[in-house]
């Protein structure tokens, strides 16, 4: 997949609409179109990085910013106190379908363990 074909790059550029809930200079957070919990928001870097591992290797500060923004999403949605989950699916076997790193922020219902 090229960056021109990347759904999340198109959302970041404004070519594909999304319900944006937070934005910084380097990140964008928007509601998942197929939510798995009352709070289900994706936090993405504005620059294209295929996986969390690739991002950690190339820009650890940006990965840390994604996690901080995930927490701010949880605070804004009122789930920080009761608990929330941050998930990075890495690779097809883990369920990653868009190869632009993204953190899923899930909350607002019981999240059992193990998932799946």
Secondary structure per residue as TSV (DSSP state, phi and psi in degrees):
chain	resnum	aa	ss	phi	psi
A	1	X	-	360.0	134.5
A	2	X	-	-94.6	164.7
A	3	X	G	-60.8	-31.6
A	4	X	G	-66.3	-25.4
A	5	X	G	-93.0	-6.4
A	6	X	-	-77.2	122.0
A	7	X	H	-57.2	-44.4
A	8	X	H	-71.4	-32.6
A	9	X	H	-63.1	-37.2
A	10	X	H	-68.8	-34.3
A	11	X	H	-67.6	-45.4
A	12	X	H	-58.8	-40.8
A	13	X	H	-77.5	-12.3
A	14	X	T	90.2	2.9
A	15	X	S	-73.8	-25.4
A	16	X	S	-121.3	129.4
A	17	X	-	-71.8	152.2
A	18	X	-	-154.6	158.5
A	19	X	-	-89.7	95.2
A	20	X	E	-79.4	133.0
A	21	X	E	-113.0	-22.0
A	22	X	E	-153.7	151.3
A	23	X	E	-151.9	136.6
A	24	X	-	-122.6	-177.1
A	25	X	S	-60.9	-29.7
A	26	X	S	-117.0	-6.9
A	27	X	E	-135.2	160.7
A	28	X	E	-139.3	135.7
A	29	X	E	-122.4	130.8
A	30	X	E	-144.9	156.4
A	31	X	E	-70.4	139.6
A	32	X	-	-69.2	139.7
A	33	X	T	-76.9	-12.3
A	34	X	T	-130.6	69.8
A	35	X	-	-64.7	140.0
A	36	X	S	-104.8	2.0
A	37	X	S	-159.0	162.9
A	38	X	S	-54.5	-39.4
A	39	X	E	-103.8	117.3
A	40	X	E	-146.1	98.1
A	41	X	E	-122.7	142.2
A	42	X	E	-102.9	133.5
A	43	X	E	-114.6	122.3
A	44	X	E	-126.0	151.1
A	45	X	E	-75.9	148.7
A	46	X	S	-71.5	-26.3
A	47	X	S	-92.0	150.8
A	48	X	-	-78.7	123.9
A	49	X	-	-138.5	126.3
A	50	X	S	-65.4	-40.1
A	51	X	S	-139.4	165.6
A	52	X	H	-62.9	-36.9
A	53	X	H	-64.5	-43.6
A	54	X	H	-64.0	-42.3
A	55	X	H	-64.9	-42.4
A	56	X	H	-60.2	-37.3
A	57	X	H	-72.8	-33.5
A	58	X	H	-99.3	-28.5
A	59	X	-	-157.4	77.2
A	60	X	H	-59.7	-31.2
A	61	X	H	-64.7	-38.2
A	62	X	H	-68.7	-37.7
A	63	X	H	-61.6	-43.0
A	64	X	H	-62.8	-37.8
A	65	X	H	-64.1	-38.5
A	66	X	H	-58.7	-42.7
A	67	X	H	-67.6	-41.5
A	68	X	H	-61.9	-41.3
A	69	X	H	-67.4	-35.5
A	70	X	H	-59.7	-41.5
A	71	X	H	-64.3	-41.6
A	72	X	H	-63.9	-35.8
A	73	X	H	-61.3	-46.0
A	74	X	H	-61.7	-40.5
A	75	X	H	-62.8	-49.8
A	76	X	H	-62.6	-33.2
A	77	X	T	-87.5	-0.8
A	78	X	T	76.6	23.2
A	79	X	-	-112.9	0.7
A	80	X	T	-63.7	-39.9
A	81	X	T	-72.4	-40.7
A	82	X	T	-79.6	-22.6
A	83	X	-	118.0	148.0
A	84	X	E	-151.4	164.9
A	85	X	E	-119.8	139.7
A	86	X	E	-116.0	124.0
A	87	X	E	-126.3	131.4
A	88	X	-	-113.5	108.6
A	89	X	-	-81.9	127.8
A	90	X	-	-124.4	106.2
A	91	X	S	95.4	158.7
A	92	X	G	-60.9	-35.2
A	93	X	G	-66.3	-21.2
A	94	X	G	-96.3	-0.2
A	95	X	T	96.9	8.9
A	96	X	-	-71.3	121.1
A	97	X	-	-112.5	-21.6
A	98	X	S	-114.1	119.1
A	99	X	S	-91.6	61.1
A	100	X	S	-138.3	114.7
A	101	X	-	-49.5	137.5
A	102	X	E	-152.6	142.2
A	103	X	E	-99.4	126.5
A	104	X	E	-86.2	127.8
A	105	X	E	-107.7	115.3
A	106	X	E	-121.4	135.5
A	107	X	E	-171.3	179.5
A	108	X	S	92.6	4.5
A	109	X	S	-155.9	167.5
A	110	X	-	-63.3	132.4
A	111	X	-	-117.1	96.5
A	112	X	-	-71.8	162.6
A	113	X	S	-128.4	136.2
A	114	X	S	-78.4	154.8
A	115	X	-	-72.2	170.5
A	116	X	-	95.7	360.0
